[in-house]
Structures are given as C-alpha cells and as structure tokens.
Amino acid sequence: MAISGGIAAYKCCNLVRLLVKEGASVQVILSPDATKFVSPLTLSVLSKNTVLSQFYNADDTWNNHVELALQNDLIVIAPATANTIGKMAHGICDNLLMATYFSAKCPIMFAPAMDLDMYAHPTIQENIRKLQKQGNILIPSGYGELASGLVGLGRMAEPEIIFDTIASYFTNQSTALQNKKVLVTAGPTYEAIDPVRFIGNHSSGKMGTAIAHSFAKSGAEVVLVCGPGVQQNTSHNNISRIDVMSAEDMLHVCKQHIGKTDILVMSAAVADYRPANKATQKIKKKDNVLTLNLVKNPDILSYLGEAKKEHQIFIGFALETRNEKSNAQEKLKRKNCDLIVLNSLNDKGAGFGTDTNKVTLFFKGKKSKELPLMSKQKLADELVQESVKLLSTRKVTKEKKR
Ligand code: C5P
C-alpha cells in the first residue's frame, strides 16, 4: 500500500484495516508529504508492520526499494496525487515510494485524488491515460465534496470500493482458469554434436517461466517443459516441470501432453537444425575446417497445430529481424495458432536474457495489438488475460453453432 500526500491519505487507515482483516499482509510506504496527513504510527498499528517513508533510517540503515518492490503481489497507490501521478508518468524518482514503483514487477493500481480543476486538467488526464496504457490499473475517482469545499470529480474512490476492486482482482486471478490445463515450453534446446558439444542458443527461459507462473496463479494446471539451463524458480503447486535437452525430446514430451491441453504456449527457442549424426566419441581436433551436416528439426508447433482440436488455444512466439509483421502473420496461419507474440530484436529491452520485453500480438483476422515495454512477468499476465478472452470467444462461437 503506497500512500502519497493528499488529504484522502487519512481514509487509507480504514483501507489498511479492511485488508488486514481479510488476511492480507500489508506493507505501507508513505511519500514524505503523506506523513503530514496521516501518522506512520497509526498505519503501523493497523498494518501490524513497520511503515516506511525514507530511503535511509536514523540508524544509517537503508530501505531497499528493489526488495520492497519485488515482495508484493500487488501495489496500490492511494491516494495518488497529481504530483505522484506526474512522477509515475515521467520517471521522476525522488522518494522511496517512487523508487519502489519503478522497481515493481507486480500489477499496480492507482486511485487518483485531487481537486476538480486539477483532475480535469488535460496534462493530468494525459498522465493518467499514459499510466493506464502502460498497464497500471486505474481505480477511478468519484464525484463528491472535495477538501477545498468545491463539489466535483477528483475525490478518491471510497476505501470500501478500493477494497472491493482489490478483492475481485485476486478472486478473478485465482479462478479465471481453474480446471484448465496449460502446456508451456521454455528456454533453448541443445542439439548434440558429440558427447560434450552442442548447438544451442541464448534463450534464458525467463519468458516461459513467467508465463507458467501467471497461468498457475490463475488457477490453471501447468505442465512446463524446460530446455536445458533454465534457472528460474519454477516451484508452484500448479506447475509440473519436465526438463528436456533437444527439440526431439521436447516434441516427445509435448505429444504426450497435448491431448489433455486446453492452452499451448510455445515460448521455447527450439533449434531449427541439429547435427545429422551425433558422434559417439568427442570429435578430435584435426583439420583446419570441420564440416557439420545439419538436418531440419521437427517444427513442434506446426506438428501439434495440424491436429489442433476446436477447443484448444495455441500461442506461438516469433523473433524476427526483418519483415516482422508479414512473417508473424504468415506464422500465425502456417502454425495454426490463435495468437503469435512477436519480439523484435530491433527493440531495446526485448529478447533473450532481459527482464523486460516489447512485443506485438497478432491475432487471426489481421488484428494486432502493440504493447509497450514491460516486465516479462507483466507480459505473462497480459497473455493470460488474452487467453481468457480467446477462451470466452471460443465458447460463444460454439454456443452459436448449436
Ligand atoms: O518458425 P519459428 O522458429 O520462427 O517459429 C517460432 C515459434 O515456433 C515459437 O513459438 C517456437 O517455440 C516454435 N517452434 C517450434 N519448433 C521448432 C521451431 C520453433 O515449435 N522447431
């Protein structure tokens, strides 16, 4: 719970109380100005936790904003003043609350609170829209009496409304895909040259493991097929991990599970070719040139796409360096997918090994959606939302057919 410096800050005592009563573990961070509107001591008693507002404490210890940011399932900024919204929209990081916001990977909700003319100002409205476009969830302000005595829009949503928004967010998240089975592939494949060498690629598996976690959080049962070297934490009650080495191994495991799968997400960077023959002994250094004959690997997604059932949703990834759009659209058809996630190597922050990604989603019927740069975890959450939408349209078309 992040509280910035507006008079509505005092109402957040009630919000903290409601959240704690519901069993939530609440860490309150105040902006320096918020401490003038509401007492840290009150919030500490209500949250049963230390309340933080400064980078540094009197005993010369510091509050690690990265740890603070990463330990949450959700950050709620309420009240979000015009000042804090402006800083969020423009990368100004001059207090602990802002540093925590910019380091966060979890979803963010923000509840604006300000006087009616400030709220109506085009710059503030533009900032709010910008934050929403980046994936932040707006808890809209209400109409009513304001601290100035004026009456209008800009009043922070009541604590009960903010509480309900938070509660329904978690309920939807944990049940949206209950009873659904999801097959996710992640990481590279290694194609053996001899017992010690292989052909591989730089895929880290970060995207695929983030996808597995997002589906698991949404109640789905996930089978996660990992190529070699995937080091992310994949432990979750709803995730069963299977480690494989080569493209052929991955195909074998996918074939075993596809019959029971509702949603397939092929995020693995599967090697397109493998050595025609794997030497049984380490190849000795001899001539100046060593020629390796490569043969084509099975295209797992195309293979599974040929037998795709009507109820199944298939999501593929594409990493292109040129003709990105037309290649992604062609892949969507050829691999019989419902959605292709296009990463472009031309975009900063996208691709192998990074914690962020910038993608465009291509759907059937030439529809596409360009997403801003975001953390891989946030993108994974987006893909879960898109899968829920695709499943619901599938249901509607089925019902229409009947
Ligand atoms: O054709 P291209 O390799 O660009 O397609 C990428 C998509 O196809 C990814 O979803 C990837 O996981 C999948 N793929 C596959 N089998 C291969 C190569 C790629 O399933 N041999």
Boltz pocket constraint, residues with backbone or C-beta under 6 A from the ligand:
constraints:
  - pocket:
      binder: B
      contacts: [[A, 247], [A, 266], [A, 267], [A, 268], [A, 269], [A, 270], [A, 271], [A, 272], [A, 297], [A, 298], [A, 299], [A, 300], [A, 301], [A, 302], [A, 315], [A, 316], [A, 317], [A, 318], [A, 319], [A, 331]]
      max_distance: 6.0
